[in-house]
């Protein structure tokens, strides 16, 4: 299991969790240096990255963020990256640009299944025609 530095939680014990969303104007992954810090939202009950609740590991998130098939705006200034892991899984990663330089903050990530997976494959098929 690979752990990235400075994974932090914006939650205080017994309080509602709030994530700060930074403006993403002009954001592209290519504008970052080669050494990007990826920070993860920590589940307040376990203290571990929330992605573990979805059976996703940090290296898988990094693989999708470095080479997404799709990367589009989400809600509340978030971004949604969808892509393949080296192991062949297709993940959706929800993240925001971090206020720290060359850093992103991953809110959650999970494997695509069912109708969202079918829709993604259909978009990819059209993209490569």
Helices and strands as residue ranges (DSSP letters): G 29-31, E 37-40, G 50-54, H 58-66, E 70-73, E 79-84, E 90-97, E 103-111, H 114-127
